[in-house]
Amino acid sequence: MKRSTMIMISGIVALVLLIAITLFRDDGSTQTGPSELGPAAPVDSSMCIASKEYMQAHHMQVLDKWRHDSVREGNRTHVTPDGRHFDKSLQTCLGCHANNRFFCFMCHQYANVKPTCWNCHLSPMESSK
C-alpha cells in the first residue's frame, strides 16, 4: 500500500474512534439533579446570614463553602446560629442585593478582583437588560 493511503486510512479510523467515544461516553446525565432532591428550604430574607463586617471580609469564603457543600455534599440548607434557614445559593444573596445592580461590581472593581461567579451564573447586570 502507498504511504498516503495508509495515512488516509489511519485518519479515518481515528475519526471513527473519536466519534464512537463521544457518542458512548457517560456524560453524567444520570446523576441526581436539584429538581429530584425535593423542595428547597425557604429563604429568610429578613436579615443577612452574618454581620455586615463579617460578610465584607469573608463573603468569598462563605460562597466557596456553600458551593462545596451544595454541589459535592448535597447539603443545600444553611442554618444560622440563631436558627434561621437559608438556601445555599447565590440567589439567596441576590434576593436582597440585586436591587443595586452594581452591588458586587463596584466593590470588586475597587478591590481589583475578578470573581468567577459569573462564569456559571447569570449576573444581575445581564439579567436586568
The first five atom37 places (N, CA, C, CB, O) and aatype in JSON, in Angstrom:
{
  "aatype": [12, 11, 1, 15, 16, 12, 9, 12, 9, 15, 7, 9, 19, 0, 10, 19, 10, 10, 9, 0, 9, 16, 10, 13, 1, 3, 3, 7, 15, 16, 5, 16, 7, 14, 15, 6, 10, 7, 14, 0, 0, 14, 19, 3, 15, 15, 12, 4, 9, 0, 15, 11, 6, 18, 12, 5, 0, 8, 8, 12, 5, 19, 10, 3, 11, 17, 1, 8, 3, 15, 19, 1, 6, 7, 2, 1, 16, 8, 19, 16, 14, 3, 7, 1, 8, 13, 3, 11, 15, 10, 5, 16, 4, 10, 7, 4, 8, 0, 2, 2, 1, 13, 13, 4, 13, 12, 4, 8, 5, 18, 0, 2, 19, 11, 14, 16, 4, 17, 2, 4, 8, 10, 15, 14, 12, 6, 15, 15, 11],
  "atom_mask": [
    [1, 1, 1, 1, 1],
    [1, 1, 1, 1, 1],
    [1, 1, 1, 1, 1],
    [1, 1, 1, 1, 1],
    [1, 1, 1, 1, 1],
    [1, 1, 1, 1, 1],
    [1, 1, 1, 1, 1],
    [1, 1, 1, 1, 1],
    [1, 1, 1, 1, 1],
    [1, 1, 1, 1, 1],
    [1, 1, 1, 0, 1],
    [1, 1, 1, 1, 1],
    [1, 1, 1, 1, 1],
    [1, 1, 1, 1, 1],
    [1, 1, 1, 1, 1],
    [1, 1, 1, 1, 1],
    [1, 1, 1, 1, 1],
    [1, 1, 1, 1, 1],
    [1, 1, 1, 1, 1],
    [1, 1, 1, 1, 1],
    [1, 1, 1, 1, 1],
    [1, 1, 1, 1, 1],
    [1, 1, 1, 1, 1],
    [1, 1, 1, 1, 1],
    [1, 1, 1, 1, 1],
    [1, 1, 1, 1, 1],
    [1, 1, 1, 1, 1],
    [1, 1, 1, 0, 1],
    [1, 1, 1, 1, 1],
    [1, 1, 1, 1, 1],
    [1, 1, 1, 1, 1],
    [1, 1, 1, 1, 1],
    [1, 1, 1, 0, 1],
    [1, 1, 1, 1, 1],
    [1, 1, 1, 1, 1],
    [1, 1, 1, 1, 1],
    [1, 1, 1, 1, 1],
    [1, 1, 1, 0, 1],
    [1, 1, 1, 1, 1],
    [1, 1, 1, 1, 1],
    [1, 1, 1, 1, 1],
    [1, 1, 1, 1, 1],
    [1, 1, 1, 1, 1],
    [1, 1, 1, 1, 1],
    [1, 1, 1, 1, 1],
    [1, 1, 1, 1, 1],
    [1, 1, 1, 1, 1],
    [1, 1, 1, 1, 1],
    [1, 1, 1, 1, 1],
    [1, 1, 1, 1, 1],
    [1, 1, 1, 1, 1],
    [1, 1, 1, 1, 1],
    [1, 1, 1, 1, 1],
    [1, 1, 1, 1, 1],
    [1, 1, 1, 1, 1],
    [1, 1, 1, 1, 1],
    [1, 1, 1, 1, 1],
    [1, 1, 1, 1, 1],
    [1, 1, 1, 1, 1],
    [1, 1, 1, 1, 1],
    [1, 1, 1, 1, 1],
    [1, 1, 1, 1, 1],
    [1, 1, 1, 1, 1],
    [1, 1, 1, 1, 1],
    [1, 1, 1, 1, 1],
    [1, 1, 1, 1, 1],
    [1, 1, 1, 1, 1],
    [1, 1, 1, 1, 1],
    [1, 1, 1, 1, 1],
    [1, 1, 1, 1, 1],
    [1, 1, 1, 1, 1],
    [1, 1, 1, 1, 1],
    [1, 1, 1, 1, 1],
    [1, 1, 1, 0, 1],
    [1, 1, 1, 1, 1],
    [1, 1, 1, 1, 1],
    [1, 1, 1, 1, 1],
    [1, 1, 1, 1, 1],
    [1, 1, 1, 1, 1],
    [1, 1, 1, 1, 1],
    [1, 1, 1, 1, 1],
    [1, 1, 1, 1, 1],
    [1, 1, 1, 0, 1],
    [1, 1, 1, 1, 1],
    [1, 1, 1, 1, 1],
    [1, 1, 1, 1, 1],
    [1, 1, 1, 1, 1],
    [1, 1, 1, 1, 1],
    [1, 1, 1, 1, 1],
    [1, 1, 1, 1, 1],
    [1, 1, 1, 1, 1],
    [1, 1, 1, 1, 1],
    [1, 1, 1, 1, 1],
    [1, 1, 1, 1, 1],
    [1, 1, 1, 0, 1],
    [1, 1, 1, 1, 1],
    [1, 1, 1, 1, 1],
    [1, 1, 1, 1, 1],
    [1, 1, 1, 1, 1],
    [1, 1, 1, 1, 1],
    [1, 1, 1, 1, 1],
    [1, 1, 1, 1, 1],
    [1, 1, 1, 1, 1],
    [1, 1, 1, 1, 1],
    [1, 1, 1, 1, 1],
    [1, 1, 1, 1, 1],
    [1, 1, 1, 1, 1],
    [1, 1, 1, 1, 1],
    [1, 1, 1, 1, 1],
    [1, 1, 1, 1, 1],
    [1, 1, 1, 1, 1],
    [1, 1, 1, 1, 1],
    [1, 1, 1, 1, 1],
    [1, 1, 1, 1, 1],
    [1, 1, 1, 1, 1],
    [1, 1, 1, 1, 1],
    [1, 1, 1, 1, 1],
    [1, 1, 1, 1, 1],
    [1, 1, 1, 1, 1],
    [1, 1, 1, 1, 1],
    [1, 1, 1, 1, 1],
    [1, 1, 1, 1, 1],
    [1, 1, 1, 1, 1],
    [1, 1, 1, 1, 1],
    [1, 1, 1, 1, 1],
    [1, 1, 1, 1, 1],
    [1, 1, 1, 1, 1],
    [1, 1, 1, 1, 1],
    [1, 1, 1, 1, 1]
  ],
  "atom_positions": [
    [[0.83, -1.19, 0.0], [0.0, 0.0, 0.0], [0.87, 1.25, 0.0], [-0.94, 0.0, 1.2], [1.97, 1.27, 0.55]],
    [[0.35, 2.27, -0.62], [1.06, 3.53, -0.64], [1.01, 4.19, 0.74], [0.49, 4.46, -1.71], [0.1, 3.95, 1.53]],
    [[2.0, 5.01, 0.98], [2.08, 5.71, 2.27], [0.88, 6.65, 2.46], [3.4, 6.51, 2.38], [0.33, 6.75, 3.56]],
    [[0.48, 7.34, 1.41], [-0.64, 8.28, 1.51], [-1.95, 7.55, 1.8], [-0.77, 9.09, 0.2], [-2.82, 8.09, 2.5]],
    [[-2.1, 6.35, 1.28], [-3.29, 5.55, 1.55], [-3.33, 5.12, 3.01], [-3.34, 4.31, 0.64], [-4.38, 5.15, 3.64]],
    [[-2.18, 4.73, 3.56], [-2.1, 4.34, 4.97], [-2.45, 5.51, 5.89], [-0.69, 3.8, 5.3], [-3.15, 5.35, 6.89]],
    [[-1.95, 6.69, 5.55], [-2.24, 7.88, 6.36], [-3.73, 8.19, 6.31], [-1.42, 9.1, 5.86], [-4.32, 8.54, 7.34]],
    [[-4.35, 8.06, 5.14], [-5.77, 8.34, 5.0], [-6.6, 7.33, 5.8], [-6.18, 8.31, 3.52], [-7.55, 7.71, 6.47]],
    [[-6.24, 6.06, 5.73], [-6.96, 5.02, 6.48], [-6.8, 5.24, 7.97], [-6.44, 3.61, 6.09], [-7.76, 5.11, 8.73]],
    [[-5.59, 5.59, 8.41], [-5.36, 5.87, 9.83], [-6.2, 7.06, 10.3], [-3.86, 6.15, 10.09], [-6.75, 7.04, 11.4]],
    [[-6.3, 8.08, 9.47], [-7.11, 9.25, 9.81], [-8.58, 8.91, 9.93], [0.0, 0.0, 0.0], [-9.26, 9.39, 10.84]],
    [[-9.08, 8.09, 9.02], [-10.48, 7.68, 9.06], [-10.76, 6.84, 10.3], [-10.86, 6.89, 7.79], [-11.78, 7.04, 10.96]],
    [[-9.87, 5.91, 10.62], [-10.03, 5.09, 11.82], [-10.03, 5.97, 13.08], [-8.9, 4.03, 11.92], [-10.85, 5.78, 13.97]],
    [[-9.12, 6.93, 13.14], [-9.06, 7.84, 14.29], [-10.34, 8.65, 14.41], [-7.85, 8.78, 14.18], [-10.85, 8.84, 15.51]],
    [[-10.88, 9.12, 13.3], [-12.12, 9.89, 13.3], [-13.29, 9.04, 13.78], [-12.4, 10.45, 11.91], [-14.1, 9.5, 14.57]],
    [[-13.37, 7.8, 13.3], [-14.44, 6.9, 13.72], [-14.34, 6.62, 15.22], [-14.39, 5.57, 12.92], [-15.35, 6.61, 15.91]],
    [[-13.13, 6.39, 15.72], [-12.94, 6.16, 17.15], [-13.35, 7.38, 17.97], [-11.49, 5.79, 17.45], [-13.99, 7.25, 19.01]],
    [[-12.98, 8.56, 17.52], [-13.33, 9.79, 18.22], [-14.84, 9.97, 18.28], [-12.69, 10.99, 17.54], [-15.38, 10.34, 19.32]],
    [[-15.52, 9.72, 17.18], [-16.98, 9.82, 17.15], [-17.61, 8.77, 18.07], [-17.51, 9.66, 15.71], [-18.55, 9.08, 18.79]],
    [[-17.1, 7.54, 18.04], [-17.63, 6.48, 18.89], [-17.45, 6.81, 20.37], [-16.96, 5.14, 18.57], [-18.37, 6.6, 21.16]],
    [[-16.29, 7.32, 20.74], [-16.04, 7.68, 22.14], [-16.99, 8.79, 22.57], [-14.57, 8.13, 22.34], [-17.53, 8.75, 23.68]],
    [[-17.2, 9.77, 21.7], [-18.09, 10.88, 22.03], [-19.52, 10.41, 22.2], [-18.03, 11.95, 20.93], [-20.22, 10.88, 23.1]],
    [[-19.96, 9.48, 21.37], [-21.34, 9.01, 21.44], [-21.61, 8.1, 22.63], [-21.69, 8.29, 20.17], [-22.71, 8.12, 23.18]],
    [[-20.63, 7.3, 23.03], [-20.87, 6.29, 24.03], [-20.32, 6.6, 25.42], [-20.3, 5.03, 23.58], [-20.44, 5.77, 26.32]],
    [[-19.74, 7.75, 25.61], [-19.22, 8.08, 26.94], [-20.35, 8.47, 27.88], [-18.18, 9.23, 26.85], [-21.42, 8.88, 27.44]],
    [[-20.11, 8.34, 29.18], [-21.08, 8.72, 30.2], [-20.95, 10.22, 30.44], [-20.86, 7.93, 31.53], [-19.92, 10.69, 30.91]],
    [[-22.01, 10.97, 30.1], [-21.94, 12.42, 30.24], [-22.49, 12.9, 31.58], [-22.71, 13.07, 29.12], [-22.61, 14.11, 31.79]],
    [[-22.82, 12.0, 32.48], [-23.3, 12.4, 33.8], [-24.77, 12.73, 33.82], [0.0, 0.0, 0.0], [-25.27, 13.23, 34.83]],
    [[-25.49, 12.47, 32.73], [-26.91, 12.83, 32.68], [-27.76, 11.96, 33.59], [-27.41, 12.73, 31.25], [-28.93, 12.27, 33.8]],
    [[-27.21, 10.89, 34.13], [-27.97, 10.04, 35.03], [-27.83, 10.46, 36.48], [-27.55, 8.61, 34.87], [-28.42, 9.84, 37.36]],
    [[-27.05, 11.51, 36.75], [-26.87, 11.96, 38.11], [-28.13, 12.64, 38.61], [-25.67, 12.9, 38.22], [-28.92, 13.16, 37.82]],
    [[-28.31, 12.63, 39.93], [-29.46, 13.27, 40.53], [-29.29, 14.78, 40.47], [-29.64, 12.81, 41.98], [-28.3, 15.32, 40.94]],
    [[-30.25, 15.45, 39.88], [-30.22, 16.91, 39.79], [-30.96, 17.55, 40.94], [0.0, 0.0, 0.0], [-31.63, 16.85, 41.71]],
    [[-30.86, 18.86, 41.08], [-31.51, 19.56, 42.17], [-33.02, 19.37, 42.19], [-31.19, 21.01, 42.1], [-33.62, 19.34, 43.26]],
    [[-33.66, 19.25, 41.02], [-35.11, 19.11, 40.98], [-35.57, 17.78, 41.57], [-35.61, 19.25, 39.56], [-36.73, 17.65, 41.96]],
    [[-34.7, 16.79, 41.64], [-35.06, 15.49, 42.16], [-34.79, 15.37, 43.66], [-34.31, 14.41, 41.42], [-35.07, 14.33, 44.26]],
    [[-34.26, 16.41, 44.26], [-33.9, 16.35, 45.67], [-34.99, 16.88, 46.58], [-32.64, 17.11, 45.91], [-34.82, 16.9, 47.8]],
    [[-36.11, 17.3, 46.02], [-37.2, 17.84, 46.82], [-37.14, 19.35, 46.86], [0.0, 0.0, 0.0], [-36.23, 19.96, 46.3]],
    [[-38.11, 19.96, 47.52], [-38.18, 21.42, 47.55], [-37.04, 22.03, 48.35], [-39.51, 21.87, 48.12], [-36.57, 21.45, 49.33]],
    [[-36.61, 23.2, 47.92], [-35.55, 23.91, 48.63], [-36.11, 24.51, 49.91], [-34.92, 25.0, 47.75], [-37.3, 24.8, 50.01]],
    [[-35.23, 24.7, 50.87], [-35.65, 25.35, 52.12], [-36.04, 26.78, 51.83], [-34.52, 25.29, 53.18], [-35.45, 27.42, 50.96]],
    [[-37.04, 27.32, 52.55], [-37.45, 28.7, 52.31], [-36.36, 29.68, 52.69], [-38.73, 29.01, 53.08], [-35.57, 29.44, 53.6]],
    [[-36.33, 30.79, 51.97], [-35.32, 31.81, 52.23], [-35.87, 32.8, 53.24], [-34.91, 32.53, 50.92], [-36.97, 33.32, 53.07]],
    [[-35.1, 33.05, 54.29], [-35.46, 34.06, 55.28], [-34.65, 35.3, 54.95], [-35.18, 33.56, 56.76], [-33.47, 35.39, 55.29]],
    [[-35.28, 36.26, 54.28], [-34.54, 37.43, 53.83], [-34.71, 38.62, 54.77], [-34.99, 37.82, 52.44], [-34.43, 39.76, 54.38]],
    [[-35.15, 38.37, 55.99], [-35.34, 39.48, 56.92], [-34.01, 40.11, 57.31], [-36.08, 39.01, 58.17], [-33.96, 41.3, 57.64]],
    [[-32.94, 39.34, 57.29], [-31.6, 39.89, 57.5], [-30.58, 38.92, 56.94], [-31.33, 40.15, 59.01], [-30.89, 37.76, 56.64]],
    [[-29.36, 39.4, 56.8], [-28.29, 38.6, 56.19], [-27.91, 37.42, 57.09], [-27.06, 39.47, 55.92], [-28.29, 37.37, 58.26]],
    [[-27.16, 36.48, 56.54], [-26.75, 35.3, 57.3], [-25.72, 35.63, 58.36], [-26.19, 34.25, 56.37], [-25.53, 34.87, 59.31]],
    [[-25.03, 36.78, 58.21], [-23.99, 37.18, 59.18], [-23.92, 38.71, 59.19], [-22.6, 36.55, 58.81], [-24.59, 39.38, 58.41]],
    [[-23.09, 39.23, 60.06], [-22.96, 40.68, 60.17], [-22.35, 41.28, 58.91], [-22.1, 41.04, 61.4], [-21.66, 40.59, 58.15]],
    [[-22.6, 42.56, 58.7], [-22.07, 43.27, 57.53], [-20.55, 43.18, 57.5], [-22.51, 44.74, 57.54], [-19.96, 42.94, 56.45]],
    [[-19.91, 43.38, 58.64], [-18.45, 43.36, 58.72], [-17.91, 41.98, 58.35], [-17.99, 43.76, 60.12], [-16.93, 41.87, 57.61]],
    [[-18.54, 40.93, 58.87], [-18.1, 39.57, 58.58], [-18.25, 39.28, 57.08], [-18.89, 38.54, 59.41], [-17.35, 38.73, 56.45]],
    [[-19.4, 39.65, 56.52], [-19.66, 39.36, 55.11], [-18.73, 40.14, 54.19], [-21.11, 39.67, 54.76], [-18.3, 39.63, 53.16]],
    [[-18.41, 41.38, 54.56], [-17.47, 42.15, 53.73], [-16.11, 41.48, 53.69], [-17.34, 43.58, 54.27], [-15.44, 41.48, 52.65]],
    [[-15.69, 40.92, 54.8], [-14.36, 40.3, 54.89], [-14.33, 38.86, 54.39], [-13.87, 40.35, 56.32], [-13.3, 38.4, 53.9]],
    [[-15.44, 38.14, 54.51], [-15.41, 36.68, 54.28], [-16.45, 36.17, 53.28], [-15.6, 35.98, 55.57], [-16.7, 34.97, 53.23]],
    [[-17.07, 37.04, 52.49], [-18.15, 36.56, 51.62], [-17.67, 35.52, 50.61], [-18.78, 37.72, 50.89], [-18.41, 34.6, 50.28]],
    [[-16.45, 35.65, 50.11], [-15.97, 34.67, 49.13], [-15.76, 33.3, 49.78], [-14.65, 35.15, 48.49], [-16.05, 32.27, 49.16]],
    [[-15.27, 33.28, 51.02], [-15.12, 32.0, 51.72], [-16.5, 31.37, 51.97], [-14.37, 32.2, 53.06], [-16.65, 30.15, 51.86]],
    [[-17.49, 32.19, 52.31], [-18.85, 31.68, 52.53], [-19.38, 31.08, 51.23], [-19.8, 32.8, 53.04], [-19.91, 29.97, 51.23]],
    [[-19.24, 31.81, 50.13], [-19.75, 31.31, 48.85], [-19.01, 30.05, 48.4], [-19.62, 32.39, 47.78], [-19.63, 29.13, 47.87]],
    [[-17.7, 29.99, 48.61], [-16.94, 28.78, 48.26], [-17.4, 27.59, 49.09], [-15.43, 29.02, 48.48], [-17.57, 26.49, 48.55]],
    [[-17.6, 27.8, 50.39], [-18.06, 26.71, 51.26], [-19.46, 26.27, 50.85], [-18.04, 27.15, 52.74], [-19.75, 25.07, 50.8]],
    [[-20.34, 27.23, 50.58], [-21.69, 26.89, 50.14], [-21.65, 26.08, 48.85], [-22.52, 28.17, 49.93], [-22.38, 25.1, 48.72]],
    [[-20.82, 26.48, 47.9], [-20.72, 25.75, 46.63], [-20.26, 24.31, 46.89], [-19.74, 26.47, 45.66], [-20.83, 23.36, 46.36]],
    [[-19.22, 24.17, 47.72], [-18.72, 22.83, 48.03], [-19.8, 22.0, 48.71], [-17.46, 22.93, 48.92], [-20.05, 20.86, 48.32]],
    [[-20.44, 22.56, 49.74], [-21.46, 21.83, 50.48], [-22.62, 21.4, 49.6], [-21.97, 22.67, 51.64], [-23.07, 20.26, 49.66]],
    [[-23.12, 22.32, 48.77], [-24.31, 22.0, 47.99], [-24.0, 21.11, 46.79], [-24.96, 23.28, 47.51], [-24.78, 20.2, 46.49]],
    [[-22.89, 21.34, 46.11], [-22.58, 20.56, 44.92], [-21.99, 19.2, 45.27], [-21.61, 21.33, 44.03], [-22.4, 18.19, 44.71]],
    [[-21.04, 19.16, 46.18], [-20.33, 17.91, 46.46], [-20.94, 17.1, 47.6], [-18.89, 18.21, 46.78], [-20.86, 15.88, 47.6]],
    [[-21.54, 17.79, 48.57], [-22.09, 17.09, 49.73], [-23.61, 16.94, 49.66], [-21.71, 17.82, 51.0], [-24.18, 16.12, 50.38]],
    [[-24.27, 17.71, 48.8], [-25.73, 17.66, 48.72], [-26.43, 18.41, 49.83], [0.0, 0.0, 0.0], [-27.65, 18.32, 49.96]],
    [[-25.69, 19.15, 50.63], [-26.26, 19.92, 51.74], [-26.59, 21.31, 51.23], [-25.28, 19.99, 52.96], [-25.7, 22.14, 51.06]],
    [[-27.87, 21.59, 50.98], [-28.28, 22.84, 50.35], [-28.94, 23.82, 51.31], [-29.2, 22.55, 49.22], [-29.5, 24.82, 50.87]],
    [[-28.9, 23.56, 52.6], [-29.52, 24.45, 53.57], [-28.49, 24.92, 54.58], [-30.69, 23.75, 54.28], [-27.76, 24.12, 55.16]],
    [[-28.44, 26.24, 54.79], [-27.57, 26.85, 55.8], [-28.44, 27.25, 56.98], [-26.78, 28.09, 55.22], [-29.44, 27.94, 56.81]],
    [[-28.05, 26.82, 58.17], [-28.76, 27.19, 59.38], [-27.85, 28.09, 60.2], [-29.2, 25.93, 60.21], [-26.73, 27.7, 60.54]],
    [[-28.33, 29.29, 60.51], [-27.53, 30.24, 61.29], [-27.55, 29.83, 62.76], [-28.07, 31.68, 61.12], [-28.39, 29.03, 63.17]],
    [[-26.63, 30.37, 63.56], [-26.62, 30.03, 64.99], [-27.94, 30.36, 65.7], [-25.5, 30.77, 65.68], [-28.27, 29.73, 66.7]],
    [[-28.68, 31.35, 65.18], [-29.96, 31.68, 65.82], [-31.14, 30.92, 65.2], [-30.22, 33.17, 65.72], [-32.29, 31.22, 65.5]],
    [[-30.86, 29.92, 64.34], [-31.89, 29.01, 63.86], [-32.57, 29.39, 62.55], [0.0, 0.0, 0.0], [-33.49, 28.69, 62.13]],
    [[-32.16, 30.45, 61.9], [-32.76, 30.81, 60.61], [-32.2, 29.92, 59.51], [-32.5, 32.31, 60.29], [-31.05, 29.47, 59.58]],
    [[-33.01, 29.66, 58.5], [-32.64, 28.77, 57.4], [-32.49, 29.58, 56.11], [-33.68, 27.65, 57.21], [-33.28, 30.47, 55.82]],
    [[-31.45, 29.23, 55.33], [-31.19, 29.87, 54.04], [-30.81, 28.8, 53.03], [-30.08, 30.94, 54.16], [-30.17, 27.81, 53.38]],
    [[-31.21, 29.01, 51.77], [-30.72, 28.16, 50.68], [-29.26, 28.49, 50.45], [-31.56, 28.36, 49.36], [-28.88, 29.66, 50.45]],
    [[-28.43, 27.47, 50.27], [-27.02, 27.7, 49.93], [-26.96, 27.95, 48.43], [-26.1, 26.49, 50.35], [-26.67, 27.05, 47.64]],
    [[-27.25, 29.18, 48.06], [-27.35, 29.55, 46.66], [-26.96, 31.01, 46.49], [-28.77, 29.3, 46.12], [-27.2, 31.83, 47.38]],
    [[-26.38, 31.32, 45.37], [-26.08, 32.71, 45.06], [-27.37, 33.52, 44.97], [-25.28, 32.82, 43.75], [-27.38, 34.72, 45.24]],
    [[-28.46, 32.86, 44.6], [-29.75, 33.54, 44.52], [-30.22, 34.03, 45.89], [-30.8, 32.62, 43.92], [-30.96, 35.01, 45.97]],
    [[-29.8, 33.37, 46.96], [-30.13, 33.84, 48.3], [-29.53, 35.22, 48.52], [-29.61, 32.86, 49.37], [-30.2, 36.12, 49.04]],
    [[-28.29, 35.4, 48.12], [-27.63, 36.7, 48.26], [-28.28, 37.73, 47.36], [-26.13, 36.6, 47.95], [-28.53, 38.86, 47.77]],
    [[-28.54, 37.34, 46.11], [-29.1, 38.27, 45.14], [-30.54, 38.63, 45.46], [-29.0, 37.69, 43.75], [-31.07, 39.6, 44.92]],
    [[-31.2, 37.85, 46.32], [-32.55, 38.18, 46.73], [-32.64, 39.55, 47.37], [0.0, 0.0, 0.0], [-33.62, 40.26, 47.17]],
    [[-31.63, 39.94, 48.12], [-31.58, 41.27, 48.73], [-30.65, 42.21, 47.98], [-31.13, 41.16, 50.19], [-30.96, 43.39, 47.83]],
    [[-29.55, 41.71, 47.52], [-28.5, 42.58, 46.99], [-28.63, 42.87, 45.5], [-27.17, 41.96, 47.25], [-27.84, 43.65, 44.97]],
    [[-29.59, 42.28, 44.81], [-29.76, 42.55, 43.39], [-30.45, 43.88, 43.13], [-30.54, 41.43, 42.73], [-30.45, 44.37, 42.0]],
    [[-31.05, 44.49, 44.18], [-31.72, 45.78, 43.99], [-30.75, 46.82, 43.45], [-32.33, 46.26, 45.31], [-31.13, 47.65, 42.62]],
    [[-29.52, 46.78, 43.9], [-28.5, 47.67, 43.39], [-27.69, 46.89, 42.37], [-27.57, 48.23, 44.55], [-26.91, 46.01, 42.73]],
    [[-27.88, 47.21, 41.08], [-27.22, 46.45, 40.01], [-25.71, 46.4, 40.18], [-27.54, 47.06, 38.67], [-25.07, 45.45, 39.73]],
    [[-25.16, 47.39, 40.81], [-23.71, 47.49, 40.89], [-23.16, 47.01, 42.24], [-23.28, 48.91, 40.65], [-22.0, 47.26, 42.55]],
    [[-23.99, 46.34, 43.03], [-23.58, 45.94, 44.38], [-22.24, 45.2, 44.38], [-24.65, 45.07, 45.03], [-21.32, 45.58, 45.09]],
    [[-22.15, 44.16, 43.59], [-20.92, 43.36, 43.54], [-19.83, 44.05, 42.72], [-21.21, 41.98, 42.95], [-18.67, 44.08, 43.12]],
    [[-20.23, 44.6, 41.6], [-19.26, 45.07, 40.62], [-18.41, 46.23, 41.13], [-19.97, 45.49, 39.37], [-17.2, 46.26, 40.88]],
    [[-19.02, 47.17, 41.84], [-18.25, 48.33, 42.3], [-17.2, 47.92, 43.33], [-19.19, 49.38, 42.91], [-16.06, 48.39, 43.27]],
    [[-17.56, 47.05, 44.26], [-16.59, 46.61, 45.27], [-15.47, 45.79, 44.63], [-17.29, 45.78, 46.36], [-14.3, 45.97, 44.96]],
    [[-15.83, 44.9, 43.74], [-14.81, 44.07, 43.09], [-13.89, 44.9, 42.21], [-15.47, 42.97, 42.27], [-12.69, 44.62, 42.12]],
    [[-14.44, 45.91, 41.57], [-13.6, 46.8, 40.77], [-12.66, 47.59, 41.68], [-14.47, 47.76, 39.93], [-11.48, 47.74, 41.37]],
    [[-13.19, 48.08, 42.79], [-12.36, 48.83, 43.74], [-11.23, 47.96, 44.29], [-13.24, 49.37, 44.9], [-10.1, 48.41, 44.43]],
    [[-11.56, 46.69, 44.6], [-10.57, 45.76, 45.16], [-9.68, 45.14, 44.08], [-11.28, 44.66, 45.95], [-8.74, 44.41, 44.4]],
    [[-9.99, 45.42, 42.82], [-9.23, 44.89, 41.69], [-9.2, 43.35, 41.69], [-7.8, 45.44, 41.72], [-8.15, 42.73, 41.54]],
    [[-10.39, 42.76, 41.88], [-10.53, 41.3, 41.82], [-11.55, 40.96, 40.75], [-10.95, 40.72, 43.21], [-12.45, 41.74, 40.46]],
    [[-11.41, 39.78, 40.19], [-12.34, 39.32, 39.17], [-12.97, 38.01, 39.65], [-11.61, 39.12, 37.79], [-12.37, 36.94, 39.51]],
    [[-14.17, 38.1, 40.23], [-14.82, 36.89, 40.74], [-15.22, 35.96, 39.6], [-16.05, 37.25, 41.58], [-15.47, 36.39, 38.48]],
    [[-15.27, 34.67, 39.91], [-15.62, 33.67, 38.91], [-17.09, 33.26, 38.99], [-14.74, 32.45, 39.06], [-17.51, 32.34, 38.29]],
    [[-17.87, 33.92, 39.83], [-19.29, 33.57, 39.99], [-20.01, 33.6, 38.66], [-19.97, 34.54, 40.97], [-20.84, 32.73, 38.36]],
    [[-19.69, 34.61, 37.85], [-20.44, 34.85, 36.62], [-19.98, 33.96, 35.48], [-20.31, 36.3, 36.21], [-20.49, 34.07, 34.37]],
    [[-19.04, 33.07, 35.74], [-18.69, 32.07, 34.73], [-19.84, 31.08, 34.56], [-17.39, 31.34, 35.11], [-20.06, 30.56, 33.47]],
    [[-20.57, 30.83, 35.65], [-21.69, 29.88, 35.61], [-23.04, 30.57, 35.82], [-21.5, 28.82, 36.67], [-24.03, 30.16, 35.21]],
    [[-23.08, 31.6, 36.65], [-24.33, 32.27, 36.99], [-24.56, 33.48, 36.1], [-24.33, 32.69, 38.46], [-23.61, 34.11, 35.64]],
    [[-25.83, 33.79, 35.86], [-26.2, 34.98, 35.12], [-26.07, 36.17, 36.05], [-27.64, 34.87, 34.54], [-26.67, 36.19, 37.12]],
    [[-25.3, 37.16, 35.65], [-25.05, 38.3, 36.54], [-26.25, 39.22, 36.57], [-23.81, 39.08, 36.08], [-27.04, 39.25, 35.62]],
    [[-26.42, 39.98, 37.66], [-27.52, 40.95, 37.74], [-27.48, 41.96, 36.6], [-27.48, 41.68, 39.08], [-28.52, 42.43, 36.15]],
    [[-26.29, 42.3, 36.13], [-26.15, 43.24, 35.02], [-26.78, 42.66, 33.75], [-24.66, 43.59, 34.78], [-27.43, 43.37, 32.99]],
    [[-26.58, 41.36, 33.5], [-27.12, 40.72, 32.3], [-28.62, 40.5, 32.42], [-26.41, 39.39, 32.05], [-29.35, 40.66, 31.44]],
    [[-29.08, 40.12, 33.61], [-30.49, 39.8, 33.78], [-31.38, 41.03, 33.8], [-30.69, 39.02, 35.06], [-32.59, 40.91, 33.64]],
    [[-30.81, 42.22, 33.99], [-31.62, 43.43, 34.05], [-31.83, 44.05, 32.68], [-30.97, 44.44, 34.97], [-32.56, 45.03, 32.55]],
    [[-31.2, 43.5, 31.66], [-31.33, 44.05, 30.29], [-32.62, 43.62, 29.66], [-30.15, 43.63, 29.41], [-32.9, 43.98, 28.52]]
  ]
}
